[in-house]
Amino acid sequence: MARVFHMISREGDLLAAEVIAAQEAAGHETRVVDLTQVDPNGDYSVLLEEIFEADSVQVW
C-alpha cells in the first residue's frame, strides 16, 4: 500500500477529488491538506512531515 499525500491549492477541484477517491478505493493510504483552508501564518511543520513521509506527493 502506497502512502499518498495530496495538497489542494484550488477550491472545488473535481479532478483532484476523483483521483483521491480512486486511490482510496484502491487501498492506498491517502492524506489530504486543503491549503485554501490553512492560515498563511500557521505552523507548516506538520505539512513538511507529511511530505517527507509520503511515497508520492501530489499538488492540485
N, C-alpha and C positions, 0 to 999 in steps of 0.2 A: 504494500500500500504506500503510495507516494503522499508526501505532505506538501500541499499546495497553498501558497499564500497569495491572496488577491488584495490589491489596493484599488479601491474605487475612487476615481477623481471627478466623475461626472454623475449627476443625479439622473436616475431613470434609464440607465444603460441596459437595454434589453439583451444585447449580445452577451454582456458580462454575466447577467443573471442566468441566461441559458447555459453558458459554459460552466458556471459554478454548479448549477443543478445537475448537469450531466456528469461532472466529476464526482459529486457526492453520490449519485446513483451508481457510479462505477466502484464505489467503495473507498475512494481517496479521502484522506483526512484534509479537509479544507478549512482555512481560516480566512476571514474577510474583515478588512478595516475600511470603513467608508470615510475617506478623507474630507468629504463635504460636511461631515458631522463632527469633526475634530477641531478643538480650539487651536488656532495657529500658534499660540504662545504656550501650548501644553508641553508635556514631557514626552519625548519621542523615543525614550529608551526601550519601551516595550515594543514599539514598531521595529526598531533595529534588531531586537532579539528574535522576533518572528521572521524577519528577512533572513538572518543567518541560520536559523533552524530549519527553514523550508528547503525541500528538494527543488522546488520551482516557485518563482515569484512572477506574478502577472499583474501588470498595471493597466487599468482601464480608464 
